[in-house]
């Protein structure tokens, strides 16, 4: 009996496993992800949406006990009112319906628009409002909301079967030129006011104020700014003028002040500069603060920079800009010279300027009006264009910066240095100037400026009042200990400052440290290094700018050895840690409800989807709220584990090994190797089946009987290709020695930097039977001189200082460029290659993929090239991602499993058949080999 029972259990387990389904490409549509999860401010409700198969969203509202209050198809982007009595959400049209209408060539204006859902959490009634353009709700008070309508039709507002609320607009909306209709809704009574010809609208953060601007209905009508006091029902037209446009309507923190910009120029040439206005509660009309006569010489008020107030309401901040460059509109096309002039010494490369052209056109500089004295102080200017205000605008000093003197060298260094000045916001005087500094910021109360110097590998801090300078971590290791780039290392980051800037909280590799900014003395708060455990602070209240040393801190925990994680509660008074949750999972950073201690979080593993859970700060009772993918249990999935080996140059390494759920150690499995740099920390990451943009999908391939290996790579500067070989190949051979890997059926796949390394590896070894190399760089010499078209930046810094790790220029280290470039050893490749490189790639020039393929073609090496037209570094469109995943699976199945060859691999897809015949079908003449 003792023998029979275990055998019977094993038999049942194997039978259940054998009956599970194998994932196919069509199954992608069954899987959901969770989006837009939020807790109500009172912590009693949760909203989220399930995005199924990358198509439609399905909104769910639940109480924290897990009971469902509402499920709504196509709902997303839920937002609670501050009193937690209402939920607002967007309702999208069915994507399949939209697609069908587009295929019938339905005009854009006739396509269905978004709708607004309003759910009353008290009486469970639902109101749906059609033709939604946008909506807004107050941040810290309740009772009202407002929504802007697209073109209004008679049936745009309908009543749900559970609702007694219905309102149908009577008139059509006006065109975009003349504004839109905005409806202000009283949430308590359901009554609504329709405001016509609205261009902008906004609620105050506090004090129940609402503002909107209108454009004139016709040439004889005035444009206006109207302020509504929703407490007492007062409406005031605070500014009115013909043919005006209003911009940047912004209330002060209390709602007692309003600032805005008026544009009365109708010439499009800005002959008449903008004007800045201020309205004070209780006043009739707004007063003009700045116009062309009071602005600094050769500066105008900007309509593009945010108008905002200091938290204490004493200052109004706005933007000043240089006058625009006016085109000669009398010229015709054949009179305009169309040439780009690039110069060797201009700070920004011309390609960068092109991409930043719009920002340069509307560029403005932070300025301030002191409301009591009406004094204007320009804080930033063309010489020092960047600004940071201190203490939410209350501080006496602002930090002003420029990177212009160092923008040219950024072309090859890849990093930005700055000159800084500390400017008095009252007088405009400069208190201190710092030359060629690392990035600095102001502390929350603006008593200090601080930053991390990569060159000195130290955190530093300046006392603004005294001018004292302290290097906090000099001779201490607060920088990346795995750093293997030909440049200075980055820091591990910081948690923030404690109240009143009393101390700064920094991270080393494992621990949390507290430093006194006055003395520079540091104190280690946690003891993670001894056990290779990393502690990090979780800011639960995003609105609080300080870390409170009088309360307990929630920390995330991660162990480098096991990759397990969790949460702990830290008492800063006695440094005691209380474990709240831990295990072989990946935990999210929890979100806390605004007005309660309720938390929302996820935990995940390779086997377990990151479903939503809720608990309080003590984690005593945890409630599972979602079950996004119950169908997973019916599919053959996979298991994951860490493995260790030693590189050829003696480094101890880790990697992830993913096996099929029904793994049999007595069988031989095809192996797929997929890697980038260091990925083992992601051991417990869950991977749903989906059409990936650049990688194999782990759950898909393990379900189909593949074993997957993802090795960490440690690099030696100057020899990135050799480093990859030294780390990856012994990892693969260590798996072969375990006996379950079919050594004759091993494939490798990677993209971008991974694609380069694969291109290098197949010139040095025949251990791989097939390889997919995405967006590779086979020729580092030609790639060195290229442009990263998404940013306009030169690629030089990448080779001299960052990921490509060459450590210098081609004229300094020509042999390194040649040794690390696969193009010079293409003739040694015996591995069939699938290459994917898209013609709109903004990271790696796609001619690199062409160079690789053309060389292989010239030598008659089995190779295929995929170019998804108009796609960037990876295919983003769903149909293209599905295509890539299908072709890659067919490619590996043919070489590693001996399945039939698809037609596209035999004869390609001729240009005349592009987009018509994909060639997915398997060849009849091909038999399983």
VENFENWO-V160459 format. One record per residue. N is the residue number from 1. PHI is phi in radians with two decimals (none if undefined). OMEGA is omega in whole degrees, 0 to 359 (NA if undefined). Layout:
# VENFENWO-V160459
N&PHI&OMEGA + N&PHI&OMEGA
This chain:
# VENFENWO-V160459
1&none&181 + 2&-1.14&180 + 3&-1.48&186 + 4&-1.16&185 + 5&-1.11&177 + 6&-1.05&180 + 7&-1.13&180 + 8&-1.13&178 + 9&-1.10&178 + 10&-1.10&180 + 11&-1.08&180 + 12&-1.11&181 + 13&-1.08&180 + 14&-1.16&180 + 15&-1.16&179 + 16&-1.09&180 + 17&-1.10&182 + 18&-1.16&182 + 19&-1.45&182 + 20&-1.24&182 + 21&-1.35&176 + 22&-1.78&182 + 23&-1.12&174 + 24&-2.22&183 + 25&-1.07&180 + 26&-1.17&182 + 27&-1.31&178 + 28&-0.94&185 + 29&-1.23&181 + 30&-1.47&188 + 31&-1.63&180 + 32&-2.00&167 + 33&-2.03&180 + 34&-1.76&181 + 35&-2.27&169 + 36&1.08&182 + 37&-1.27&181 + 38&-2.58&170 + 39&-1.62&172 + 40&-1.13&180 + 41&-0.92&180 + 42&-1.42&176 + 43&1.35&185 + 44&-1.69&184 + 45&-2.34&176 + 46&-2.32&173 + 47&-2.14&174 + 48&-2.77&175 + 49&-2.27&175 + 50&-1.68&175 + 51&-1.66&188 + 52&-1.71&175 + 53&1.00&181 + 54&1.02&178 + 55&-2.06&186 + 56&-1.58&177 + 57&-1.81&179 + 58&-2.27&186 + 59&-1.36&176 + 60&-2.25&171 + 61&-2.10&181 + 62&-2.34&169 + 63&-1.47&187 + 64&-1.30&171 + 65&-1.50&178 + 66&1.72&180 + 67&-1.33&182 + 68&-1.42&180 + 69&-1.74&179 + 70&-2.77&170 + 71&-2.18&184 + 72&-2.37&178 + 73&-1.15&177 + 74&1.28&179 + 75&-1.47&178 + 76&-2.79&175 + 77&1.00&179 + 78&-1.21&181 + 79&-2.50&180 + 80&-1.51&169 + 81&-1.26&185 + 82&-1.11&179 + 83&-1.54&177 + 84&1.09&180 + 85&-1.68&180 + 86&-2.38&173 + 87&-2.16&177 + 88&-1.97&178 + 89&-2.68&179 + 90&-1.62&177 + 91&-1.96&182 + 92&-1.63&172 + 93&-1.15&175 + 94&-1.04&182 + 95&-1.15&178 + 96&-1.12&178 + 97&-1.17&177 + 98&-1.06&181 + 99&-1.09&180 + 100&-1.13&179 + 101&-1.18&178 + 102&-1.14&179 + 103&-1.17&177 + 104&-1.55&177 + 105&1.13&175 + 106&-1.15&182 + 107&-1.15&183 + 108&-1.01&182 + 109&-1.17&182 + 110&-1.72&177 + 111&-1.28&179 + 112&-1.09&181 + 113&-1.76&175 + 114&-1.17&174 + 115&-2.18&178 + 116&-1.94&173 + 117&-1.86&176 + 118&-2.16&182 + 119&-1.92&179 + 120&-1.49&184 + 121&-1.31&178 + 122&-1.47&183 + 123&-1.84&175 + 124&1.12&177 + 125&-1.55&183 + 126&-2.23&175 + 127&-2.06&178 + 128&-2.02&181 + 129&-2.20&185 + 130&-1.51&176 + 131&0.96&182 + 132&-1.37&171 + 133&-1.77&178 + 134&-2.85&172 + 135&-2.62&179 + 136&-2.47&175 + 137&-2.30&178 + 138&-1.11&183 + 139&-1.36&187 + 140&-2.29&170 + 141&-2.73&187 + 142&-2.38&178 + 143&2.00&181 + 144&-2.40&166 + 145&-2.62&180 + 146&-2.40&178 + 147&-2.41&179 + 148&-1.83&184 + 149&-1.79&164 + 150&-1.27&178 + 151&-1.01&185 + 152&-1.54&175 + 153&-2.08&187 + 154&-0.99&186 + 155&-1.83&186 + 156&-1.37&178 + 157&-2.05&183 + 158&-2.18&180 + 159&-1.74&175 + 160&-1.34&182 + 161&-1.15&181 + 162&-1.74&188 + 163&-2.10&175 + 164&-1.80&186 + 165&-1.82&179 + 166&-2.70&176 + 167&-2.59&180 + 168&-1.99&177 + 169&-1.18&186 + 170&-1.68&186 + 171&-2.10&174 + 172&-1.33&178 + 173&-1.27&180 + 174&-1.73&183 + 175&-1.30&180 + 176&-1.01&181 + 177&-1.04&183 + 178&-1.79&178 + 179&1.51&183 + 180&-2.31&173 + 181&-1.51&173 + 182&-1.99&180 + 183&-1.92&177 + 184&-1.67&188 + 185&-1.96&172 + 186&-1.47&186 + 187&-1.27&180 + 188&-1.36&184 + 189&-1.75&184 + 190&1.43&179 + 191&-1.26&184 + 192&-2.38&172 + 193&-2.02&178 + 194&-1.67&181 + 195&-1.87&190 + 196&-1.75&175 + 197&1.02&184 + 198&-1.52&177 + 199&-1.85&179 + 200&-2.48&176 + 201&-2.65&185 + 202&-2.87&172 + 203&-1.78&170 + 204&-1.30&178 + 205&-1.16&178 + 206&-2.36&169 + 207&1.30&169 + 208&0.98&178 + 209&-1.86&179 + 210&-2.43&180 + 211&-2.35&173 + 212&-2.59&176 + 213&-2.05&181 + 214&-2.20&172 + 215&-1.92&182 + 216&-1.11&180 + 217&-1.15&178 + 218&-2.58&186 + 219&-1.17&181 + 220&-1.70&183 + 221&-1.66&178 + 222&-1.49&165 + 223&-1.51&187 + 224&-2.55&166 + 225&-2.05&183 + 226&-2.09&178 + 227&-1.89&180 + 228&-2.06&173 + 229&-1.63&187 + 230&-1.37&174 + 231&-1.35&185 + 232&-1.93&175 + 233&1.38&180 + 234&-1.45&174 + 235&-2.08&180 + 236&-2.32&171 + 237&-1.49&190 + 238&-1.62&176 + 239&-2.76&181 + 240&-2.67&180 + 241&-2.82&180 + 242&-1.26&172 + 243&0.94&178 + 244&-1.74&171 + 245&-2.07&182 + 246&-1.97&183 + 247&-2.44&168 + 248&0.99&176 + 249&-1.17&184 + 250&-2.48&176 + 251&-1.49&169 + 252&-1.32&182 + 253&-0.94&183 + 254&-1.51&184 + 255&1.47&184 + 256&-1.57&177 + 257&-2.27&176 + 258&-2.37&175 + 259&-2.04&177 + 260&-2.84&181 + 261&-1.93&180 + 262&-1.97&177 + 263&-2.04&181 + 264&-1.87&181 + 265&-1.49&179 + 266&-1.85&186 + 267&-1.61&186 + 268&1.18&179 + 269&-1.82&179 + 270&0.94&175 + 271&-1.17&178 + 272&-1.81&185 + 273&-1.12&178 + 274&-1.14&179 + 275&-2.26&179 + 276&-1.82&181 + 277&-2.15&177 + 278&-2.29&172 + 279&-2.04&178 + 280&-1.92&180 + 281&-1.03&183 + 282&1.72&179 + 283&-1.46&177 + 284&-1.43&182 + 285&-1.73&176 + 286&-1.29&178 + 287&-1.83&179 + 288&-1.39&179 + 289&-1.80&184 + 290&-2.45&171 + 291&-2.47&184 + 292&-1.11&182 + 293&-1.45&183 + 294&-1.91&177 + 295&-1.26&175 + 296&-0.98&184 + 297&-1.00&178 + 298&1.18&174 + 299&-2.28&177 + 300&-2.15&173 + 301&-1.18&181 + 302&-1.55&174 + 303&-1.66&185 + 304&-1.83&180 + 305&-1.63&182 + 306&-1.08&171 + 307&-1.65&183 + 308&-2.62&185 + 309&-2.00&168 + 310&-1.15&184 + 311&-1.07&180 + 312&-1.43&176 + 313&1.36&184 + 314&-1.55&184 + 315&-2.28&173 + 316&-2.00&180 + 317&-1.79&181 + 318&-2.70&182 + 319&-1.92&169 + 320&-1.98&182 + 321&-2.29&175 + 322&-1.36&177 + 323&-1.03&183 + 324&-1.22&173 + 325&-1.44&186 + 326&-1.64&177 + 327&-1.40&172 + 328&-1.50&185 + 329&-1.39&179 + 330&-1.45&181 + 331&-1.31&174 + 332&-1.72&189 + 333&-0.96&185 + 334&-1.40&173 + 335&-1.84&184 + 336&-1.64&176 + 337&-1.31&183 + 338&-1.98&183 + 339&-2.41&172 + 340&-1.68&178 + 341&-1.98&178 + 342&-1.70&178 + 343&-2.12&188 + 344&-1.26&188 + 345&-2.08&177 + 346&-1.26&186 + 347&-1.00&181 + 348&-1.87&176 + 349&-1.02&184 + 350&-1.01&180 + 351&-1.13&175 + 352&-1.22&179 + 353&-1.02&180 + 354&-1.04&181 + 355&-1.25&180 + 356&-1.74&186 + 357&-1.05&181 + 358&-1.11&178 + 359&-1.08&179 + 360&-1.14&182 + 361&-1.14&184 + 362&-1.89&184 + 363&-1.03&179 + 364&-2.42&188 + 365&-2.27&184 + 366&-1.03&178 + 367&-2.44&185 + 368&-2.43&170 + 369&-1.98&175 + 370&-1.46&194 + 371&-1.18&181 + 372&-1.27&183 + 373&-1.68&185 + 374&1.12&180 + 375&-1.34&178 + 376&-1.75&176 + 377&-2.24&176 + 378&-1.49&185 + 379&-1.51&179 + 380&-1.98&180 + 381&-2.70&183 + 382&-1.14&180 + 383&-1.35&178 + 384&-2.22&191 + 385&-1.47&185 + 386&-1.69&184 + 387&-2.51&172 + 388&-2.34&178 + 389&-1.55&182 + 390&-1.78&174 + 391&0.89&179 + 392&0.95&178 + 393&1.57&182 + 394&-1.37&191 + 395&-1.19&179 + 396&-1.24&185 + 397&-2.08&174 + 398&-2.16&180 + 399&-1.75&185 + 400&-2.04&189 + 401&-2.47&170 + 402&-2.51&174 + 403&-1.92&187 + 404&-0.92&181 + 405&-1.08&186 + 406&-2.08&181 + 407&-1.17&181 + 408&-1.12&182 + 409&-1.24&176 + 410&-1.04&179 + 411&-0.95&182 + 412&-2.00&178 + 413&-1.53&181 + 414&1.32&179 + 415&-2.30&185 + 416&-2.02&172 + 417&-1.85&186 + 418&-2.41&161 + 419&-1.76&183 + 420&-2.20&165 + 421&-2.28&171 + 422&-1.70&186 + 423&-1.93&176 + 424&-1.25&184 + 425&-1.28&180 + 426&-1.55&185 + 427&-1.88&185 + 428&1.47&181 + 429&-1.25&179 + 430&-1.63&180 + 431&-1.52&185 + 432&-2.62&176 + 433&-2.23&180 + 434&-2.16&183 + 435&-1.78&174 + 436&0.75&182 + 437&-1.89&167 + 438&-1.17&181 + 439&-1.00&179 + 440&-2.10&175 + 441&-2.39&175 + 442&-1.68&173 + 443&-1.18&186 + 444&-0.95&178 + 445&-1.63&176 + 446&1.06&173 + 447&-1.45&184 + 448&-2.39&162 + 449&-1.93&187 + 450&-2.63&177 + 451&-3.10&178 + 452&-2.14&178 + 453&-1.66&178 + 454&-1.15&182 + 455&-1.10&180 + 456&-1.70&184 + 457&0.82&180 + 458&-2.56&167 + 459&-1.38&181 + 460&-2.32&181 + 461&-2.60&177 + 462&-1.93&171 + 463&-1.48&187 + 464&-1.14&182 + 465&-1.22&185 + 466&-1.64&184 + 467&1.43&182 + 468&-1.16&182 + 469&-2.14&179 + 470&-2.24&170 + 471&-1.69&190 + 472&-1.32&188 + 473&-2.08&177 + 474&-0.99&181 + 475&1.19&174 + 476&-2.09&183 + 477&-1.66&176 + 478&-1.99&181 + 479&-2.04&185 + 480&-1.00&182 + 481&-1.35&175 + 482&-1.68&185 + 483&-1.00&179 + 484&-2.44&177 + 485&-1.84&176 + 486&-1.40&182 + 487&-2.77&179 + 488&-1.36&186 + 489&-1.38&174 + 490&-1.45&176 + 491&-1.48&176 + 492&-1.47&176 + 493&1.84&184 + 494&-2.53&176 + 495&-1.64&181 + 496&2.47&178 + 497&-1.97&171 + 498&-1.46&188 + 499&-0.97&178 + 500&1.06&178 + 501&1.04&184 + 502&-1.15&179 + 503&-2.67&177 + 504&-1.99&184 + 505&-1.85&184 + 506&-2.06&178 + 507&-1.98&160 + 508&-1.78&184 + 509&-1.01&185 + 510&-2.05&197 + 511&-1.92&176 + 512&-1.85&182 + 513&-2.12&175 + 514&-2.01&180 + 515&-2.07&175 + 516&-1.49&184 + 517&-1.20&179 + 518&-1.41&184 + 519&-1.76&184 + 520&1.46&181 + 521&-1.31&182 + 522&-2.08&182 + 523&-2.46&179 + 524&-1.38&184 + 525&-1.58&181 + 526&-2.06&182 + 527&-2.18&184 + 528&-1.54&185 + 529&-1.09&183 + 530&-1.09&182 + 531&-2.03&182 + 532&0.97&181 + 533&-1.97&183 + 534&-1.70&177 + 535&-1.95&178 + 536&-2.44&182 + 537&-1.31&177 + 538&-1.88&177 + 539&-1.36&185 + 540&-1.32&179 + 541&-1.90&185 + 542&-1.16&182 + 543&-1.46&180 + 544&-1.48&186 + 545&-1.58&183 + 546&-2.06&169 + 547&-1.69&185 + 548&-1.53&181 + 549&-1.33&180 + 550&-1.64&179 + 551&-2.09&178 + 552&-1.31&182 + 553&-1.89&172 + 554&-1.52&180 + 555&-2.10&167 + 556&-1.54&182 + 557&-2.22&177 + 558&-2.48&179 + 559&-1.73&184 + 560&-1.16&184 + 561&-1.37&184 + 562&-1.67&186 + 563&1.20&176 + 564&-1.34&181 + 565&-2.49&180 + 566&2.95&180 + 567&-2.26&172 + 568&-2.46&177 + 569&-1.81&184 + 570&-1.94&176 + 571&-1.72&184 + 572&-1.18&180 + 573&-1.30&181 + 574&-2.06&179 + 575&1.06&179 + 576&-1.47&178 + 577&-1.88&177 + 578&-2.11&181 + 579&-1.17&180 + 580&-1.85&180 + 581&-2.78&178 + 582&-2.84&177 + 583&2.71&181 + 584&-1.37&182 + 585&-2.45&170 + 586&-1.94&182 + 587&-1.77&178 + 588&-1.44&168 + 589&-1.37&184 + 590&-1.14&172 + 591&-1.87&179 + 592&-1.79&175 + 593&-1.09&186 + 594&-1.10&187 + 595&-2.12&177 + 596&-2.63&181 + 597&-1.62&182 + 598&-1.25&182 + 599&-2.05&174 + 600&-2.21&183 + 601&-2.67&175 + 602&-2.30&167 + 603&-2.35&185 + 604&-2.56&171 + 605&-2.58&178 + 606&-1.03&181 + 607&-1.51&189 + 608&-1.99&178 + 609&-1.18&180 + 610&-1.33&177 + 611&-1.24&182 + 612&-1.34&176 + 613&-2.34&178 + 614&-2.33&180 + 615&-2.84&173 + 616&-1.75&187 + 617&-1.11&181 + 618&-1.66&177 + 619&1.00&181 + 620&-1.32&180 + 621&-2.21&181 + 622&-1.93&181 + 623&-1.97&175 + 624&-1.39&186 + 625&-1.79&186 + 626&-2.21&172 + 627&-2.47&193 + 628&-1.20&187 + 629&-2.38&181 + 630&-1.11&182 + 631&-1.21&184 + 632&-1.03&185 + 633&-1.16&179 + 634&-1.60&182 + 635&-1.95&171 + 636&-1.17&187 + 637&-1.89&181 + 638&-2.93&175 + 639&-2.20&182 + 640&-2.27&179 + 641&-2.75&175 + 642&-1.61&170 + 643&-2.25&181 + 644&-2.20&175 + 645&-2.77&181 + 646&-2.03&180 + 647&-1.23&180 + 648&-1.14&177 + 649&-1.83&168 + 650&1.51&180 + 651&-1.59&175 + 652&-1.38&187 + 653&-2.22&175 + 654&-2.12&175 + 655&-2.76&178 + 656&-1.75&175 + 657&-2.08&182 + 658&-1.99&182 + 659&-2.04&173 + 660&-1.07&179 + 661&-1.01&181 + 662&-1.68&183 + 663&-1.01&177 + 664&-2.10&184 + 665&-1.08&179 + 666&-1.50&181 + 667&-1.71&173 + 668&-1.82&184 + 669&-2.06&170 + 670&-1.16&184 + 671&-2.01&171 + 672&-1.97&178 + 673&-1.78&181 + 674&-2.36&183 + 675&-2.73&178 + 676&-2.41&173 + 677&-2.33&174 + 678&-1.99&185 + 679&-2.19&189 + 680&-1.14&177 + 681&-1.11&179 + 682&-1.59&182 + 683&-0.91&187 + 684&-1.66&176 + 685&-1.28&177 + 686&-1.50&181 + 687&-2.23&180 + 688&-1.32&174 + 689&-1.16&178 + 690&-2.84&178 + 691&-1.39&182 + 692&-1.21&182 + 693&-1.52&185 + 694&-2.67&186 + 695&-2.31&168 + 696&-1.16&175 + 697&-1.60&189 + 698&-1.08&182 + 699&-1.15&179 + 700&-1.11&185 + 701&-1.29&177 + 702&-1.18&177 + 703&-1.06&184 + 704&-1.70&171 + 705&1.65&176 + 706&-1.66&165 + 707&-1.73&182 + 708&-2.09&179 + 709&-2.21&177 + 710&-2.14&184 + 711&-1.54&170 + 712&-1.27&179 + 713&-2.17&174 + 714&-1.90&189 + 715&-1.89&171 + 716&-1.95&184 + 717&-1.00&180 + 718&1.69&186 + 719&-2.43&182 + 720&-1.13&180 + 721&-1.13&178 + 722&-1.09&179 + 723&-1.08&178 + 724&-1.06&179 + 725&-1.06&183 + 726&-1.11&182 + 727&-1.65&187 + 728&-1.33&188 + 729&-1.11&176 + 730&-1.13&174 + 731&-1.13&179 + 732&-1.15&181 + 733&-1.15&177 + 734&-1.16&176 + 735&-1.28&178 + 736&-1.01&181 + 737&-1.15&180 + 738&-1.31&171 + 739&1.69&183 + 740&-1.81&178 + 741&-1.68&175 + 742&-1.36&187 + 743&-1.11&181 + 744&-1.61&182 + 745&-2.39&180 + 746&-2.07&177 + 747&-2.06&180 + 748&-2.45&183 + 749&-2.55&177 + 750&-2.97&186 + 751&-2.37&176 + 752&1.10&176 + 753&-1.07&174 + 754&-1.13&178 + 755&-1.11&176 + 756&-1.06&184 + 757&-1.08&178 + 758&-1.18&177 + 759&-1.02&178 + 760&-1.21&185 + 761&-1.03&184 + 762&-1.27&171 + 763&-1.50&186 + 764&-2.02&184 + 765&-2.62&174 + 766&-1.89&183 + 767&-1.20&181 + 768&-1.69&180 + 769&-1.46&179 + 770&-2.71&182 + 771&-2.53&170 + 772&-1.98&183 + 773&-2.14&183 + 774&-1.72&178 + 775&0.79&184 + 776&-1.45&171 + 777&-2.01&178 + 778&-1.45&186 + 779&-2.26&183 + 780&-1.20&180 + 781&-1.24&180 + 782&-1.25&180 + 783&-1.22&180 + 784&-0.98&184 + 785&-1.59&184 + 786&-1.49&180 + 787&-2.09&170 + 788&-1.51&195 + 789&-1.20&178 + 790&-1.23&181 + 791&-1.99&184 + 792&1.42&183 + 793&-1.34&171 + 794&-1.18&178 + 795&-1.51&187 + 796&-1.06&183 + 797&-1.06&184 + 798&-1.11&181 + 799&-1.54&183 + 800&-1.37&190 + 801&-2.36&188 + 802&-2.12&198 + 803&-0.99&184 + 804&-1.26&164 + 805&1.06&177 + 806&-1.29&174 + 807&1.68&179 + 808&3.13&183 + 809&-1.52&176 + 810&-1.12&179 + 811&-1.44&174 + 812&-1.51&184 + 813&-2.29&181 + 814&-1.03&182 + 815&-1.18&178 + 816&-1.12&180 + 817&-1.12&181 + 818&-1.23&182 + 819&-1.08&183 + 820&-1.62&182 + 821&-1.77&181 + 822&-1.01&184 + 823&-0.99&183 + 824&-1.47&179 + 825&-2.33&182 + 826&-1.04&183 + 827&-1.13&181 + 828&-1.56&181 + 829&-1.36&175 + 830&-2.11&183 + 831&-1.63&174 + 832&-1.04&187 + 833&-2.21&167 + 834&-1.88&183 + 835&-2.02&174 + 836&-2.14&178 + 837&-2.62&189 + 838&-1.73&189 + 839&-1.31&175 + 840&-1.94&181 + 841&-1.10&180 + 842&-1.70&179 + 843&-1.81&181 + 844&-2.01&180 + 845&-0.97&187 + 846&-1.22&175 + 847&-1.17&174 + 848&-1.14&176 + 849&-1.11&178 + 850&-1.15&178 + 851&-0.98&182 + 852&-1.11&183 + 853&-1.14&182 + 854&-1.10&178 + 855&-1.20&178 + 856&-1.12&179 + 857&-1.10&179 + 858&-1.02&182 + 859&-1.63&179 + 860&1.25&180 + 861&-1.42&179 + 862&-1.03&183 + 863&-2.77&180 + 864&-2.38&185 + 865&-2.17&178 + 866&-1.93&176 + 867&-2.22&178 + 868&-1.55&189 + 869&-1.00&177 + 870&1.36&180 + 871&-1.58&182 + 872&-1.43&186 + 873&-1.01&175 + 874&-2.42&174 + 875&-1.18&181 + 876&-1.82&181 + 877&-1.15&185 + 878&-1.03&183 + 879&-1.11&180 + 880&-1.33&176 + 881&-1.15&177 + 882&-1.07&179 + 883&-1.08&180 + 884&-1.07&181 + 885&-1.13&179 + 886&-1.21&180 + 887&-1.13&180 + 888&-1.14&178 + 889&-1.12&178 + 890&-1.12&179 + 891&-1.07&181 + 892&-1.21&179 + 893&-1.08&180 + 894&-1.12&185 + 895&-1.46&187 + 896&-1.76&180 + 897&-2.05&178 + 898&1.31&177 + 899&-1.33&182 + 900&-1.15&180 + 901&-1.39&174 + 902&-1.27&184 + 903&-1.05&183 + 904&-1.11&177 + 905&-1.34&181 + 906&-1.46&186 + 907&-2.32&183 + 908&1.31&172 + 909&-2.15&182 + 910&-0.98&183 + 911&-0.99&181 + 912&-1.21&181 + 913&-1.83&183 + 914&-0.99&179 + 915&1.35&181 + 916&-2.01&178 + 917&-1.94&185 + 918&-1.50&179 + 919&1.31&180 + 920&-1.25&188 + 921&-1.07&180 + 922&-1.41&183 + 923&-1.26&181 + 924&-1.10&183 + 925&-1.33&181 + 926&-1.48&175 + 927&-1.94&180 + 928&-1.05&186 + 929&-1.58&NA
